[in-house]
Amino acid sequence: KTDFINFISDQEWKSIEPVSSWFGPSSFLMSSMSALFQLSMWIRHCHNYLTENVGIPVWGSYAIFALATLFSGLILGLVSKSTEIGYRV
């Protein structure tokens, strides 16, 4: 507490260099990091729901997420490839 008060009263904050706009709280990079963190928390919540409420074994939950990852990659790949082909025509 004393160090913080001295930091403010002695104006030591003026000697600190500001954070780059790339790492600012509202930057695209930090917003993306926040979205990834929220996604990981949602996946954890789904895993807990599947194992605790539905009764699926842990390996079954992992298998479900592995298949979902594979299918979403397949769909995204097909969509990106079809838009690429559409631009060539």
N, C-alpha and C positions, 0 to 999 in steps of 0.2 A: 504494500500500500504506500509506504513511504517513497519507494523508488518511483512509483507512478506519479505521485504528487510532485516530486522533484523533476521528473521528466517534463511535466506540464509547466511548472512554475519557472524552471530554468530555461525554458523554451528549447530544450534539446531536440524536439520534434522537427525543428527547422533544418537540422543537419542531416535528416534522413531523406534519401532520394525517393521520389514517388514511384509507385508501382507502374510498370509498363501497361499500356492499354490492352495488350494481349492477355495479361493476367488479372485484369480488373474483374470485379464480381459480375458485371453485366456484359462481359465480352463473349463472343461466340465460343471461344475455347472453354471458358468456365461454365457457360450454359450447357455445352455438350457434356462436360464432365458431370454436371449435376444430373442431366438426363440419364447418363449411364449409371450413376449411383442409384437413381430412382428405379431404373429398370432392374438392377441387381436386387434391390429390396423387394420388388414385385415378384421376381422369380423365387426369392427365398420364401415369400409369403405363400406362393403357389405350391412350392415343394412341401412346406409345413402342412398346408391344407391337404394335399394328396396323401401324405404319410400318416398324419394324425387323424383326420376326419374321415377320409375315404378308406383308409386302411391299406393303401398300396405300399408294398415294401420299398425301401430306399432305392434299391437297384431298379425297380420299376419306374420310380419317379425320374431317375437319371435317364432311363431309356426313353421315356416320354419326351424329356427335354432334348435329348440327342436327336430323336426323330423330328421334333419340331424345328430344330436348328437346321437339319438337312433339308427339310421341305421348304422352309422359308428361304434358304440359300438357293434352292432349285427354282423357286418362283421368282425371286429377285433376278437370278441369272437369265431366266427366260424373258422376263419383262425388259431387262436392259438390252438383251440381244435383239428382241423384236423391235424395240425403238431404234436401235442402231440400223437394222435392216430397213426400217421405214424411212430413215433419213437418206439412205443411199438411192432409193427409188426416185 
